[in-house]
Amino acid sequence: MPYISDKKTRQRIDHMLEANLDILQPNGNINYMLFKLFRMLTQNRLMSYNRAKEFIGELECAKLEIVRRPLSEYENKKMKENGDVD
């Protein structure tokens, strides 16, 4: 779950993202950023299956949270507007 209890860390991440929102778009740039982040996190340490698995787990959990919250809300709204599948 994407909830960070340390307010200073959350503010630093939010500031970094807001400052770069113009280039962080789902047009390949986010894919590049995530892969580059993975490479940077594993560059000075030996690559291991567990490190890759943990990073993939972070990606998967972020994906699931997008489905669980904003996408589900959108789908429920559209179902009410257009009617449910019979």
N, C-alpha and C positions, 0 to 999 in steps of 0.2 A: 504494500500500500504506500502511496506517495506522500506520506505525512511525516514531516521533519519537525521534531520537537524543539530543536535548537533554533531559536528565532534568528540569531545572527547568521547562521548558515543558510537558512531559508532566504533571508534578505539578500545575502551575497549572490545566491543562485538566481533569484528573481531579477536582481539588478543586471547580472550578466546576460540573462535571456532578453530582458527588455531592451538593453543596449544593442542587441544584435537581431532583433525581431525581423528587421527588413530582409535579412539574408537567410534566416532560419525558416524556410518555406518547404513544403512537401513536394519539391521538384527535383529531388536528388540531393539537395543540400543537407537535409536532416540525415539521410542515409550516410553521406560522406562524414558528417560530424560525428555520428555514433560510431562508425568504423574507426575514424581517426582517434576518438576518445579511447576506444578499446586498445588500439595500437599504443597510444601514449601510456595507458595504465599498465600495459604489460611489457613495455620497451625496456625498462631498467630492471625488470624481474624476469626470471625464467618463465616462459610460457608453460602453463599447465592446463590439463583438462579441467581441473576444478575452477581455475580462474575464468576460463572461457564459459564454463557451465554457470557460474555465478553471474557473469555479465549477461548471458542469455536469459537467465532467470529474471534479472532486472527488466530487460526489454519485454519479456512475456508478461510480467506483472503490470508494467505500464500499459501494454496493449489491452489487457483484461480490464484495467481501471477505466480506460477510454470507452470500452464496450459497456461496462457496468453503469457508468454515470452519464456522460453527455450523449452517447449514441442511443442508449436505452430511453432516455428522456425524449430525444428527438423522435424515435420510433413510436413511442406511446402517444406523442402529440399527433403524429401523422395518422396513426390508427384511429384516433378519435375524430380527426378531420375527415378522413376518407372511408372509414368503416373497416372492420376487421375482415380477415380472410374467412370465407364461408367454408 
